[in-house]
Amino acid sequence: MARTPKYYHHGRSPAAWTGSVIGAVGFIVAAIGSVLGPNWVVTGIGAAIVLVACLTTMVMKAAGLGQP
């Protein structure tokens, strides 16, 4: 018996939500780092968090938690 993947309407999948939330946190951290100084270490940490959001979304989508 074949399992059909669950269809998520308009990208409302766990992968999309997780990537969006982590990405928003990364952008907020990078913005705070840009305003305070600019503090390049904090800005770089924010950019790294955004990269983690992209990777997390791709891994979750490959695991079947995203929209096909």
CHARMM-style PDB file with segment names, atoms N, HN, CA, C and O in Angstrom:
ATOM      1  N   MET     1       0.839  -1.166   0.000  1.00  0.00      PROA
ATOM      2  CA  MET     1       0.000   0.000   0.000  1.00  0.00      PROA
ATOM      3  C   MET     1       0.894   1.243   0.000  1.00  0.00      PROA
ATOM      4  O   MET     1       1.687   1.450   0.919  1.00  0.00      PROA
ATOM      5  N   ALA     2       0.757   2.051  -1.028  1.00  0.00      PROA
ATOM      6  HN  ALA     2       0.113   1.882  -1.775  1.00  0.00      PROA
ATOM      7  CA  ALA     2       1.606   3.242  -1.178  1.00  0.00      PROA
ATOM      8  C   ALA     2       1.048   4.393  -0.342  1.00  0.00      PROA
ATOM      9  O   ALA     2      -0.158   4.630  -0.288  1.00  0.00      PROA
ATOM     10  N   ARG     3       1.962   5.087   0.298  1.00  0.00      PROA
ATOM     11  HN  ARG     3       2.942   4.895   0.255  1.00  0.00      PROA
ATOM     12  CA  ARG     3       1.561   6.270   1.071  1.00  0.00      PROA
ATOM     13  C   ARG     3       1.625   7.488   0.169  1.00  0.00      PROA
ATOM     14  O   ARG     3       2.651   7.738  -0.464  1.00  0.00      PROA
ATOM     15  N   THR     4       0.570   8.225   0.106  1.00  0.00      PROA
ATOM     16  HN  THR     4      -0.263   8.021   0.620  1.00  0.00      PROA
ATOM     17  CA  THR     4       0.590   9.457  -0.664  1.00  0.00      PROA
ATOM     18  C   THR     4       0.980  10.603   0.260  1.00  0.00      PROA
ATOM     19  O   THR     4       0.523  10.667   1.402  1.00  0.00      PROA
ATOM     20  N   PRO     5       1.824  11.510  -0.231  1.00  0.00      PROA
ATOM     21  CA  PRO     5       2.230  12.620   0.629  1.00  0.00      PROA
ATOM     22  C   PRO     5       1.065  13.559   0.899  1.00  0.00      PROA
ATOM     23  O   PRO     5       0.181  13.733   0.061  1.00  0.00      PROA
ATOM     24  N   LYS     6       1.077  14.155   2.069  1.00  0.00      PROA
ATOM     25  HN  LYS     6       1.796  14.015   2.751  1.00  0.00      PROA
ATOM     26  CA  LYS     6       0.016  15.093   2.433  1.00  0.00      PROA
ATOM     27  C   LYS     6       0.188  16.368   1.625  1.00  0.00      PROA
ATOM     28  O   LYS     6       1.301  16.877   1.489  1.00  0.00      PROA
ATOM     29  N   TYR     7      -0.909  16.883   1.092  1.00  0.00      PROA
ATOM     30  HN  TYR     7      -1.812  16.469   1.203  1.00  0.00      PROA
ATOM     31  CA  TYR     7      -0.861  18.110   0.311  1.00  0.00      PROA
ATOM     32  C   TYR     7      -1.091  19.303   1.232  1.00  0.00      PROA
ATOM     33  O   TYR     7      -2.073  19.349   1.972  1.00  0.00      PROA
ATOM     34  N   TYR     8      -0.179  20.260   1.180  1.00  0.00      PROA
ATOM     35  HN  TYR     8       0.619  20.223   0.579  1.00  0.00      PROA
ATOM     36  CA  TYR     8      -0.303  21.488   1.968  1.00  0.00      PROA
ATOM     37  C   TYR     8      -0.655  22.616   1.020  1.00  0.00      PROA
ATOM     38  O   TYR     8       0.060  22.867   0.050  1.00  0.00      PROA
ATOM     39  N   HSD     9      -1.740  23.288   1.295  1.00  0.00      PROA
ATOM     40  HN  HSD     9      -2.321  23.084   2.083  1.00  0.00      PROA
ATOM     41  CA  HSD     9      -2.242  24.340   0.430  1.00  0.00      PROA
ATOM     42  C   HSD     9      -1.416  25.612   0.597  1.00  0.00      PROA
ATOM     43  O   HSD     9      -1.253  26.097   1.717  1.00  0.00      PROA
ATOM     44  N   HSD    10      -0.903  26.149  -0.478  1.00  0.00      PROA
ATOM     45  HN  HSD    10      -1.036  25.756  -1.388  1.00  0.00      PROA
ATOM     46  CA  HSD    10      -0.149  27.412  -0.512  1.00  0.00      PROA
ATOM     47  C   HSD    10       1.069  27.410   0.412  1.00  0.00      PROA
ATOM     48  O   HSD    10       1.361  28.428   1.039  1.00  0.00      PROA
ATOM     49  N   GLY    11       1.771  26.310   0.506  1.00  0.00      PROA
ATOM     50  HN  GLY    11       1.534  25.483  -0.004  1.00  0.00      PROA
ATOM     51  CA  GLY    11       3.015  26.277   1.266  1.00  0.00      PROA
ATOM     52  C   GLY    11       2.860  26.282   2.763  1.00  0.00      PROA
ATOM     53  O   GLY    11       3.814  26.610   3.468  1.00  0.00      PROA
ATOM     54  N   ARG    12       1.712  25.935   3.277  1.00  0.00      PROA
ATOM     55  HN  ARG    12       0.937  25.669   2.704  1.00  0.00      PROA
ATOM     56  CA  ARG    12       1.495  25.900   4.725  1.00  0.00      PROA
ATOM     57  C   ARG    12       1.944  24.558   5.286  1.00  0.00      PROA
ATOM     58  O   ARG    12       1.151  23.822   5.873  1.00  0.00      PROA
ATOM     59  N   SER    13       3.199  24.254   5.101  1.00  0.00      PROA
ATOM     60  HN  SER    13       3.842  24.852   4.623  1.00  0.00      PROA
ATOM     61  CA  SER    13       3.740  22.986   5.555  1.00  0.00      PROA
ATOM     62  C   SER    13       4.644  23.222   6.763  1.00  0.00      PROA
ATOM     63  O   SER    13       5.080  24.348   7.003  1.00  0.00      PROA
ATOM     64  N   PRO    14       4.921  22.181   7.513  1.00  0.00      PROA
ATOM     65  CA  PRO    14       5.852  22.341   8.641  1.00  0.00      PROA
ATOM     66  C   PRO    14       7.222  22.856   8.202  1.00  0.00      PROA
ATOM     67  O   PRO    14       7.848  23.636   8.921  1.00  0.00      PROA
ATOM     68  N   ALA    15       7.689  22.430   7.038  1.00  0.00      PROA
ATOM     69  HN  ALA    15       7.181  21.797   6.454  1.00  0.00      PROA
ATOM     70  CA  ALA    15       8.987  22.905   6.549  1.00  0.00      PROA
ATOM     71  C   ALA    15       8.948  24.403   6.260  1.00  0.00      PROA
ATOM     72  O   ALA    15       9.886  25.127   6.595  1.00  0.00      PROA
ATOM     73  N   ALA    16       7.873  24.866   5.644  1.00  0.00      PROA
ATOM     74  HN  ALA    16       7.111  24.279   5.372  1.00  0.00      PROA
ATOM     75  CA  ALA    16       7.763  26.289   5.315  1.00  0.00      PROA
ATOM     76  C   ALA    16       7.664  27.141   6.578  1.00  0.00      PROA
ATOM     77  O   ALA    16       8.313  28.182   6.676  1.00  0.00      PROA
ATOM     78  N   TRP    17       6.863  26.708   7.535  1.00  0.00      PROA
ATOM     79  HN  TRP    17       6.336  25.862   7.456  1.00  0.00      PROA
ATOM     80  CA  TRP    17       6.716  27.465   8.779  1.00  0.00      PROA
ATOM     81  C   TRP    17       8.023  27.498   9.559  1.00  0.00      PROA
ATOM     82  O   TRP    17       8.405  28.549  10.073  1.00  0.00      PROA
ATOM     83  N   THR    18       8.707  26.375   9.654  1.00  0.00      PROA
ATOM     84  HN  THR    18       8.396  25.522   9.236  1.00  0.00      PROA
ATOM     85  CA  THR    18       9.962  26.327  10.400  1.00  0.00      PROA
ATOM     86  C   THR    18      11.012  27.225   9.761  1.00  0.00      PROA
ATOM     87  O   THR    18      11.690  27.986  10.451  1.00  0.00      PROA
ATOM     88  N   GLY    19      11.143  27.134   8.444  1.00  0.00      PROA
ATOM     89  HN  GLY    19      10.591  26.516   7.883  1.00  0.00      PROA
ATOM     90  CA  GLY    19      12.105  27.983   7.750  1.00  0.00      PROA
ATOM     91  C   GLY    19      11.789  29.454   7.878  1.00  0.00      PROA
ATOM     92  O   GLY    19      12.693  30.277   8.022  1.00  0.00      PROA
ATOM     93  N   SER    20      10.506  29.796   7.827  1.00  0.00      PROA
ATOM     94  HN  SER    20       9.771  29.128   7.710  1.00  0.00      PROA
ATOM     95  CA  SER    20      10.112  31.197   7.943  1.00  0.00      PROA
ATOM     96  C   SER    20      10.399  31.763   9.328  1.00  0.00      PROA
ATOM     97  O   SER    20      10.876  32.891   9.454  1.00  0.00      PROA
ATOM     98  N   VAL    21      10.111  30.991  10.354  1.00  0.00      PROA
ATOM     99  HN  VAL    21       9.723  30.075  10.251  1.00  0.00      PROA
ATOM    100  CA  VAL    21      10.339  31.470  11.727  1.00  0.00      PROA
ATOM    101  C   VAL    21      11.833  31.620  12.013  1.00  0.00      PROA
ATOM    102  O   VAL    21      12.265  32.633  12.562  1.00  0.00      PROA
ATOM    103  N   ILE    22      12.620  30.607  11.637  1.00  0.00      PROA
ATOM    104  HN  ILE    22      12.269  29.784  11.191  1.00  0.00      PROA
ATOM    105  CA  ILE    22      14.067  30.691  11.871  1.00  0.00      PROA
ATOM    106  C   ILE    22      14.671  31.818  11.035  1.00  0.00      PROA
ATOM    107  O   ILE    22      15.548  32.538  11.511  1.00  0.00      PROA
ATOM    108  N   GLY    23      14.213  31.973   9.805  1.00  0.00      PROA
ATOM    109  HN  GLY    23      13.501  31.388   9.419  1.00  0.00      PROA
ATOM    110  CA  GLY    23      14.702  33.052   8.949  1.00  0.00      PROA
ATOM    111  C   GLY    23      14.365  34.422   9.503  1.00  0.00      PROA
ATOM    112  O   GLY    23      15.191  35.333   9.444  1.00  0.00      PROA
ATOM    113  N   ALA    24      13.159  34.583  10.044  1.00  0.00      PROA
ATOM    114  HN  ALA    24      12.488  33.843  10.092  1.00  0.00      PROA
ATOM    115  CA  ALA    24      12.778  35.867  10.638  1.00  0.00      PROA
ATOM    116  C   ALA    24      13.660  36.200  11.838  1.00  0.00      PROA
ATOM    117  O   ALA    24      14.066  37.349  12.011  1.00  0.00      PROA
ATOM    118  N   VAL    25      13.956  35.201  12.664  1.00  0.00      PROA
ATOM    119  HN  VAL    25      13.627  34.267  12.524  1.00  0.00      PROA
ATOM    120  CA  VAL    25      14.853  35.421  13.805  1.00  0.00      PROA
ATOM    121  C   VAL    25      16.234  35.846  13.312  1.00  0.00      PROA
ATOM    122  O   VAL    25      16.851  36.745  13.883  1.00  0.00      PROA
ATOM    123  N   GLY    26      16.716  35.203  12.256  1.00  0.00      PROA
ATOM    124  HN  GLY    26      16.215  34.472  11.792  1.00  0.00      PROA
ATOM    125  CA  GLY    26      18.019  35.555  11.699  1.00  0.00      PROA
ATOM    126  C   GLY    26      18.058  36.976  11.168  1.00  0.00      PROA
ATOM    127  O   GLY    26      19.035  37.693  11.386  1.00  0.00      PROA
ATOM    128  N   PHE    27      17.002  37.395  10.473  1.00  0.00      PROA
ATOM    129  HN  PHE    27      16.208  36.813  10.297  1.00  0.00      PROA
ATOM    130  CA  PHE    27      16.948  38.757   9.967  1.00  0.00      PROA
ATOM    131  C   PHE    27      16.872  39.779  11.096  1.00  0.00      PROA
ATOM    132  O   PHE    27      17.460  40.856  10.996  1.00  0.00      PROA
ATOM    133  N   ILE    28      16.155  39.454  12.163  1.00  0.00      PROA
ATOM    134  HN  ILE    28      15.678  38.579  12.244  1.00  0.00      PROA
ATOM    135  CA  ILE    28      16.080  40.365  13.303  1.00  0.00      PROA
ATOM    136  C   ILE    28      17.447  40.512  13.961  1.00  0.00      PROA
ATOM    137  O   ILE    28      17.865  41.621  14.293  1.00  0.00      PROA
ATOM    138  N   VAL    29      18.143  39.393  14.151  1.00  0.00      PROA
ATOM    139  HN  VAL    29      17.804  38.492  13.881  1.00  0.00      PROA
ATOM    140  CA  VAL    29      19.478  39.447  14.756  1.00  0.00      PROA
ATOM    141  C   VAL    29      20.431  40.253  13.865  1.00  0.00      PROA
ATOM    142  O   VAL    29      21.204  41.069  14.368  1.00  0.00      PROA
ATOM    143  N   ALA    30      20.382  40.028  12.548  1.00  0.00      PROA
ATOM    144  HN  ALA    30      19.755  39.365  12.140  1.00  0.00      PROA
ATOM    145  CA  ALA    30      21.247  40.768  11.634  1.00  0.00      PROA
ATOM    146  C   ALA    30      20.912  42.264  11.635  1.00  0.00      PROA
ATOM    147  O   ALA    30      21.811  43.102  11.559  1.00  0.00      PROA
ATOM    148  N   ALA    31      19.633  42.594  11.718  1.00  0.00      PROA
ATOM    149  HN  ALA    31      18.903  41.914  11.779  1.00  0.00      PROA
ATOM    150  CA  ALA    31      19.242  44.005  11.760  1.00  0.00      PROA
ATOM    151  C   ALA    31      19.733  44.674  13.034  1.00  0.00      PROA
ATOM    152  O   ALA    31      20.208  45.809  12.997  1.00  0.00      PROA
ATOM    153  N   ILE    32      19.622  43.985  14.152  1.00  0.00      PROA
ATOM    154  HN  ILE    32      19.236  43.063  14.182  1.00  0.00      PROA
ATOM    155  CA  ILE    32      20.116  44.537  15.417  1.00  0.00      PROA
ATOM    156  C   ILE    32      21.628  44.738  15.328  1.00  0.00      PROA
ATOM    157  O   ILE    32      22.137  45.761  15.787  1.00  0.00      PROA
ATOM    158  N   GLY    33      22.339  43.799  14.756  1.00  0.00      PROA
ATOM    159  HN  GLY    33      21.925  42.968  14.383  1.00  0.00      PROA
ATOM    160  CA  GLY    33      23.780  43.941  14.597  1.00  0.00      PROA
ATOM    161  C   GLY    33      24.152  45.084  13.670  1.00  0.00      PROA
ATOM    162  O   GLY    33      25.177  45.736  13.868  1.00  0.00      PROA
ATOM    163  N   SER    34      23.331  45.333  12.661  1.00  0.00      PROA
ATOM    164  HN  SER    34      22.498  44.804  12.499  1.00  0.00      PROA
ATOM    165  CA  SER    34      23.608  46.430  11.737  1.00  0.00      PROA
ATOM    166  C   SER    34      23.355  47.791  12.372  1.00  0.00      PROA
ATOM    167  O   SER    34      24.068  48.752  12.082  1.00  0.00      PROA
ATOM    168  N   VAL    35      22.369  47.880  13.218  1.00  0.00      PROA
ATOM    169  HN  VAL    35      21.791  47.099  13.454  1.00  0.00      PROA
ATOM    170  CA  VAL    35      22.014  49.150  13.846  1.00  0.00      PROA
ATOM    171  C   VAL    35      22.969  49.498  14.989  1.00  0.00      PROA
ATOM    172  O   VAL    35      23.293  50.668  15.190  1.00  0.00      PROA
ATOM    173  N   LEU    36      23.411  48.508  15.724  1.00  0.00      PROA
ATOM    174  HN  LEU    36      23.148  47.558  15.560  1.00  0.00      PROA
ATOM    175  CA  LEU    36      24.272  48.759  16.885  1.00  0.00      PROA
ATOM    176  C   LEU    36      25.736  48.832  16.466  1.00  0.00      PROA
ATOM    177  O   LEU    36      26.511  47.915  16.740  1.00  0.00      PROA
ATOM    178  N   GLY    37      26.099  49.879  15.829  1.00  0.00      PROA
ATOM    179  HN  GLY    37      25.470  50.624  15.606  1.00  0.00      PROA
ATOM    180  CA  GLY    37      27.528  50.050  15.609  1.00  0.00      PROA
ATOM    181  C   GLY    37      27.971  50.380  14.217  1.00  0.00      PROA
ATOM    182  O   GLY    37      28.363  51.533  14.034  1.00  0.00      PROA
ATOM    183  N   PRO    38      27.970  49.599  13.274  1.00  0.00      PROA
ATOM    184  CA  PRO    38      27.518  48.221  13.103  1.00  0.00      PROA
ATOM    185  C   PRO    38      28.449  47.213  13.767  1.00  0.00      PROA
ATOM    186  O   PRO    38      29.672  47.334  13.712  1.00  0.00      PROA
ATOM    187  N   ASN    39      27.847  46.244  14.377  1.00  0.00      PROA
ATOM    188  HN  ASN    39      26.853  46.146  14.421  1.00  0.00      PROA
ATOM    189  CA  ASN    39      28.567  45.148  15.022  1.00  0.00      PROA
ATOM    190  C   ASN    39      28.581  43.978  14.039  1.00  0.00      PROA
ATOM    191  O   ASN    39      27.584  43.272  13.892  1.00  0.00      PROA
ATOM    192  N   TRP    40      29.716  43.780  13.368  1.00  0.00      PROA
ATOM    193  HN  TRP    40      30.526  44.354  13.488  1.00  0.00      PROA
ATOM    194  CA  TRP    40      29.797  42.807  12.286  1.00  0.00      PROA
ATOM    195  C   TRP    40      29.706  41.368  12.783  1.00  0.00      PROA
ATOM    196  O   TRP    40      29.282  40.488  12.034  1.00  0.00      PROA
ATOM    197  N   VAL    41      30.091  41.115  14.013  1.00  0.00      PROA
ATOM    198  HN  VAL    41      30.436  41.830  14.622  1.00  0.00      PROA
ATOM    199  CA  VAL    41      29.984  39.748  14.542  1.00  0.00      PROA
ATOM    200  C   VAL    41      28.515  39.354  14.687  1.00  0.00      PROA
ATOM    201  O   VAL    41      28.118  38.259  14.286  1.00  0.00      PROA
ATOM    202  N   VAL    42      27.715  40.247  15.259  1.00  0.00      PROA
ATOM    203  HN  VAL    42      28.038  41.135  15.585  1.00  0.00      PROA
ATOM    204  CA  VAL    42      26.285  39.960  15.435  1.00  0.00      PROA
ATOM    205  C   VAL    42      25.595  39.879  14.080  1.00  0.00      PROA
ATOM    206  O   VAL    42      24.719  39.037  13.882  1.00  0.00      PROA
ATOM    207  N   THR    43      25.980  40.745  13.144  1.00  0.00      PROA
ATOM    208  HN  THR    43      26.691  41.429  13.305  1.00  0.00      PROA
ATOM    209  CA  THR    43      25.407  40.695  11.803  1.00  0.00      PROA
ATOM    210  C   THR    43      25.745  39.367  11.120  1.00  0.00      PROA
ATOM    211  O   THR    43      24.898  38.782  10.444  1.00  0.00      PROA
ATOM    212  N   GLY    44      26.965  38.898  11.294  1.00  0.00      PROA
ATOM    213  HN  GLY    44      27.653  39.373  11.843  1.00  0.00      PROA
ATOM    214  CA  GLY    44      27.359  37.605  10.732  1.00  0.00      PROA
ATOM    215  C   GLY    44      26.613  36.444  11.358  1.00  0.00      PROA
ATOM    216  O   GLY    44      26.259  35.482  10.676  1.00  0.00      PROA
ATOM    217  N   ILE    45      26.373  36.536  12.663  1.00  0.00      PROA
ATOM    218  HN  ILE    45      26.660  37.318  13.217  1.00  0.00      PROA
ATOM    219  CA  ILE    45      25.595  35.494  13.339  1.00  0.00      PROA
ATOM    220  C   ILE    45      24.173  35.464  12.778  1.00  0.00      PROA
ATOM    221  O   ILE    45      23.614  34.390  12.558  1.00  0.00      PROA
ATOM    222  N   GLY    46      23.592  36.635  12.549  1.00  0.00      PROA
ATOM    223  HN  GLY    46      24.046  37.508  12.727  1.00  0.00      PROA
ATOM    224  CA  GLY    46      22.257  36.697  11.949  1.00  0.00      PROA
ATOM    225  C   GLY    46      22.229  36.088  10.563  1.00  0.00      PROA
ATOM    226  O   GLY    46      21.288  35.379  10.207  1.00  0.00      PROA
ATOM    227  N   ALA    47      23.272  36.369   9.771  1.00  0.00      PROA
ATOM    228  HN  ALA    47      24.037  36.945  10.060  1.00  0.00      PROA
ATOM    229  CA  ALA    47      23.358  35.783   8.425  1.00  0.00      PROA
ATOM    230  C   ALA    47      23.501  34.264   8.505  1.00  0.00      PROA
ATOM    231  O   ALA    47      22.933  33.543   7.685  1.00  0.00      PROA
ATOM    232  N   ALA    48      24.256  33.779   9.484  1.00  0.00      PROA
ATOM    233  HN  ALA    48      24.718  34.365  10.150  1.00  0.00      PROA
ATOM    234  CA  ALA    48      24.410  32.327   9.658  1.00  0.00      PROA
ATOM    235  C   ALA    48      23.082  31.684  10.052  1.00  0.00      PROA
ATOM    236  O   ALA    48      22.780  30.570   9.623  1.00  0.00      PROA
ATOM    237  N   ILE    49      22.298  32.372  10.856  1.00  0.00      PROA
ATOM    238  HN  ILE    49      22.542  33.277  11.204  1.00  0.00      PROA
ATOM    239  CA  ILE    49      20.983  31.847  11.250  1.00  0.00      PROA
ATOM    240  C   ILE    49      20.076  31.753  10.027  1.00  0.00      PROA
ATOM    241  O   ILE    49      19.327  30.786   9.888  1.00  0.00      PROA
ATOM    242  N   VAL    50      20.133  32.746   9.139  1.00  0.00      PROA
ATOM    243  HN  VAL    50      20.741  33.531   9.252  1.00  0.00      PROA
ATOM    244  CA  VAL    50      19.340  32.690   7.909  1.00  0.00      PROA
ATOM    245  C   VAL    50      19.770  31.499   7.051  1.00  0.00      PROA
ATOM    246  O   VAL    50      18.927  30.824   6.460  1.00  0.00      PROA
ATOM    247  N   LEU    51      21.062  31.242   6.982  1.00  0.00      PROA
ATOM    248  HN  LEU    51      21.747  31.790   7.462  1.00  0.00      PROA
ATOM    249  CA  LEU    51      21.557  30.080   6.240  1.00  0.00      PROA
ATOM    250  C   LEU    51      21.059  28.776   6.857  1.00  0.00      PROA
ATOM    251  O   LEU    51      20.691  27.846   6.139  1.00  0.00      PROA
ATOM    252  N   VAL    52      21.048  28.710   8.181  1.00  0.00      PROA
ATOM    253  HN  VAL    52      21.348  29.465   8.764  1.00  0.00      PROA
ATOM    254  CA  VAL    52      20.519  27.525   8.876  1.00  0.00      PROA
ATOM    255  C   VAL    52      19.032  27.343   8.546  1.00  0.00      PROA
ATOM    256  O   VAL    52      18.564  26.215   8.397  1.00  0.00      PROA
ATOM    257  N   ALA    53      18.300  28.440   8.433  1.00  0.00      PROA
ATOM    258  HN  ALA    53      18.681  29.356   8.554  1.00  0.00      PROA
ATOM    259  CA  ALA    53      16.877  28.355   8.077  1.00  0.00      PROA
ATOM    260  C   ALA    53      16.702  27.743   6.696  1.00  0.00      PROA
ATOM    261  O   ALA    53      15.817  26.912   6.493  1.00  0.00      PROA
ATOM    262  N   CYS    54      17.534  28.146   5.747  1.00  0.00      PROA
ATOM    263  HN  CYS    54      18.252  28.822   5.912  1.00  0.00      PROA
ATOM    264  CA  CYS    54      17.456  27.577   4.397  1.00  0.00      PROA
ATOM    265  C   CYS    54      17.768  26.086   4.407  1.00  0.00      PROA
ATOM    266  O   CYS    54      17.065  25.291   3.784  1.00  0.00      PROA
ATOM    267  N   LEU    55      18.814  25.721   5.111  1.00  0.00      PROA
ATOM    268  HN  LEU    55      19.385  26.367   5.617  1.00  0.00      PROA
ATOM    269  CA  LEU    55      19.200  24.308   5.173  1.00  0.00      PROA
ATOM    270  C   LEU    55      18.141  23.473   5.887  1.00  0.00      PROA
ATOM    271  O   LEU    55      17.838  22.359   5.461  1.00  0.00      PROA
ATOM    272  N   THR    56      17.582  24.004   6.968  1.00  0.00      PROA
ATOM    273  HN  THR    56      17.829  24.909   7.314  1.00  0.00      PROA
ATOM    274  CA  THR    56      16.542  23.292   7.707  1.00  0.00      PROA
ATOM    275  C   THR    56      15.319  23.047   6.833  1.00  0.00      PROA
ATOM    276  O   THR    56      14.740  21.961   6.851  1.00  0.00      PROA
ATOM    277  N   THR    57      14.930  24.062   6.070  1.00  0.00      PROA
ATOM    278  HN  THR    57      15.400  24.945   6.056  1.00  0.00      PROA
ATOM    279  CA  THR    57      13.779  23.916   5.183  1.00  0.00      PROA
ATOM    280  C   THR    57      14.033  22.850   4.129  1.00  0.00      PROA
ATOM    281  O   THR    57      13.150  22.041   3.842  1.00  0.00      PROA
ATOM    282  N   MET    58      15.234  22.838   3.547  1.00  0.00      PROA
ATOM    283  HN  MET    58      15.952  23.494   3.780  1.00  0.00      PROA
ATOM    284  CA  MET    58      15.549  21.840   2.524  1.00  0.00      PROA
ATOM    285  C   MET    58      15.562  20.427   3.105  1.00  0.00      PROA
ATOM    286  O   MET    58      15.072  19.491   2.472  1.00  0.00      PROA
ATOM    287  N   VAL    59      16.118  20.269   4.302  1.00  0.00      PROA
ATOM    288  HN  VAL    59      16.516  21.029   4.816  1.00  0.00      PROA
ATOM    289  CA  VAL    59      16.171  18.941   4.926  1.00  0.00      PROA
ATOM    290  C   VAL    59      14.762  18.460   5.274  1.00  0.00      PROA
ATOM    291  O   VAL    59      14.426  17.298   5.048  1.00  0.00      PROA
ATOM    292  N   MET    60      13.941  19.354   5.824  1.00  0.00      PROA
ATOM    293  HN  MET    60      14.215  20.299   6.008  1.00  0.00      PROA
ATOM    294  CA  MET    60      12.574  18.965   6.189  1.00  0.00      PROA
ATOM    295  C   MET    60      11.755  18.628   4.947  1.00  0.00      PROA
ATOM    296  O   MET    60      10.943  17.703   4.967  1.00  0.00      PROA
ATOM    297  N   LYS    61      11.969  19.378   3.866  1.00  0.00      PROA
ATOM    298  HN  LYS    61      12.628  20.130   3.849  1.00  0.00      PROA
ATOM    299  CA  LYS    61      11.248  19.081   2.634  1.00  0.00      PROA
ATOM    300  C   LYS    61      11.675  17.727   2.069  1.00  0.00      PROA
ATOM    301  O   LYS    61      10.844  16.964   1.575  1.00  0.00      PROA
ATOM    302  N   ALA    62      12.968  17.433   2.142  1.00  0.00      PROA
ATOM    303  HN  ALA    62      13.643  18.052   2.543  1.00  0.00      PROA
ATOM    304  CA  ALA    62      13.454  16.129   1.676  1.00  0.00      PROA
ATOM    305  C   ALA    62      12.929  14.991   2.542  1.00  0.00      PROA
ATOM    306  O   ALA    62      12.780  13.865   2.067  1.00  0.00      PROA
ATOM    307  N   ALA    63      12.647  15.280   3.816  1.00  0.00      PROA
ATOM    308  HN  ALA    63      12.767  16.195   4.202  1.00  0.00      PROA
ATOM    309  CA  ALA    63      12.111  14.253   4.713  1.00  0.00      PROA
ATOM    310  C   ALA    63      10.601  14.060   4.531  1.00  0.00      PROA
ATOM    311  O   ALA    63      10.000  13.213   5.192  1.00  0.00      PROA
ATOM    312  N   GLY    64       9.996  14.836   3.647  1.00  0.00      PROA
ATOM    313  HN  GLY    64      10.485  15.525   3.111  1.00  0.00      PROA
ATOM    314  CA  GLY    64       8.575  14.658   3.368  1.00  0.00      PROA
ATOM    315  C   GLY    64       7.664  15.578   4.138  1.00  0.00      PROA
ATOM    316  O   GLY    64       6.451  15.367   4.150  1.00  0.00      PROA
ATOM    317  N   LEU    65       8.207  16.596   4.782  1.00  0.00      PROA
ATOM    318  HN  LEU    65       9.193  16.767   4.773  1.00  0.00      PROA
ATOM    319  CA  LEU    65       7.377  17.515   5.554  1.00  0.00      PROA
ATOM    320  C   LEU    65       7.068  18.807   4.823  1.00  0.00      PROA
ATOM    321  O   LEU    65       6.511  19.737   5.404  1.00  0.00      PROA
ATOM    322  N   GLY    66       7.427  18.866   3.553  1.00  0.00      PROA
ATOM    323  HN  GLY    66       7.880  18.109   3.081  1.00  0.00      PROA
ATOM    324  CA  GLY    66       7.173  20.057   2.754  1.00  0.00      PROA
ATOM    325  C   GLY    66       6.205  19.779   1.626  1.00  0.00      PROA
ATOM    326  O   GLY    66       5.734  18.656   1.443  1.00  0.00      PROA
ATOM    327  N   GLN    67       5.923  20.810   0.885  1.00  0.00      PROA
ATOM    328  HN  GLN    67       6.306  21.722   1.033  1.00  0.00      PROA
ATOM    329  CA  GLN    67       5.012  20.675  -0.249  1.00  0.00      PROA
ATOM    330  C   GLN    67       5.786  20.130  -1.439  1.00  0.00      PROA
ATOM    331  O   GLN    67       6.875  20.624  -1.732  1.00  0.00      PROA
ATOM    332  N   PRO    68       5.262  19.137  -2.126  1.00  0.00      PROA
ATOM    333  CA  PRO    68       5.995  18.546  -3.263  1.00  0.00      PROA
ATOM    334  C   PRO    68       6.143  19.495  -4.429  1.00  0.00      PROA
ATOM    335  OT1 PRO    68       6.733  19.135  -5.448  1.00  0.00      PROA
TER     336      PRO     68
END
